[in-house]
Structures are given as structure tokens and as C-alpha cells.
């Protein structure tokens, strides 16, 4: 009675395919987590930029304070400042002025081996709005806010 070799290596391709799926899945989850982490960072940066703006004493100092606060927040999360765009808009600086801080951050794509790079990455955006305190001292104008 002779025995043949059929079925001796059956299942090896399933192990290799399973490992590939595991590696690609891990890279996909890492990329998704990078986007979530960047969203947390830009949300904090937008909030800090708006707070830095409204707590300043002059309009010139407000723009510099907003940029510095956003930079500190992003670098605190370990993000690169060069990939960020900060835009502070709103009414002219003064009591009751509303300011909107928008922070955008470009998240790079995780490169999957042996697969072409898909896209240039993601842009994560966060907005935060603040109002300059109407009862704050040091500002020359009069508070004219709606009650």
C-alpha cells in the first residue's frame, strides 16, 4: 500500500494570507488612529488659539498669542507645526468681539508595503469660537453687548 503526498502542505497559503491580512489591517488601524489623534490635537489647538486671542491686550498681541497657543498645543501632542494652518477671524478686537479660530492639520498616509500610495493624506479641521469678556479691564472701549 503506497501513500501519496496529497494534502501535506494544505493550509500553508491560508497562514500566509492570514498574516498579510493581519499586517495590512494593523496598518489600516494605525492610520485611522493617526487621524483620530490629529483630530484631538487640532481641537485643542483651536481652543487654545481662541483663548489666547481673547485674553490678549491688543489686536497685534492677540494674533501672535493665538498662533503661539496653537503651536504649543500641537507640539504638546507631538505634532509637526509645519503641517498646520491656523486662521483666526472675527470682528475687530475689542469688548464683546467674537473670534473664530480654525486649525487645519495634514495627516500623512501610512504607506502599505507593495501597494501604491493612495492619496496624499487627510486634512483634519477644528473650529472654536470665543467672545472677548465685556467686563474686562485694560480695553479702552465701552462694553456694548446685547444682554
C-alpha positions, 0 to 999 in steps of 0.5 A: 500500500503506497501513500501519496503526498496529497494534502501535506502542505494544505493550509500553508497559503491560508497562514500566509494570507492570514498574516498579510491580512493581519499586517495590512489591517494593523496598518489600516488601524494605525492610520485611522488612529493617526487621524483620530489623534490629529483630530484631538490635537487640532481641537485643542489647538483651536481652543487654545488659539481662541483663548489666547486671542481673547485674553490678549491686550491688543489686536497685534498681541492677540494674533501672535498669542493665538498662533503661539497657543496653537503651536504649543498645543500641537507640539504638546501632542507631538505634532509637526507645526509645519503641517498646520494652518491656523486662521483666526477671524472675527470682528475687530478686537475689542469688548464683546468681539467674537473670534473664530479660530480654525486649525487645519492639520495634514495627516500623512498616509501610512504607506502599505508595503507593495501597494501604491500610495493612495492619496496624499493624506487627510486634512483634519479641521477644528473650529472654536469660537470665543467672545472677548469678556465685556467686563474686562479691564485694560480695553479702552472701549465701552462694553456694548453687548446685547444682554 
